[in-house]
Amino acid sequence: MRYLTSTTKQRLKVIVNKLNNTESVTLSERIILNKYASKIPYISSMIKQRII
């Protein structure tokens, strides 16, 4: 299992919150989110829970 640093977790939470609040998300933020979501199921589920 992969572990995320607290900085990375915080950055991902900020990006997911932006998506949840329908704020604009930069391309680099989308790339970061996609990178972790494809490798770590928890991040993928966090995105689905926040958006739906």
Secondary structure, DSSP 8 states (H G I E B T S, - for coil): -----HHHHHHHHHHHHHHHTT----HHHHHHHHHHHHH-HHHHHHHHHHH-
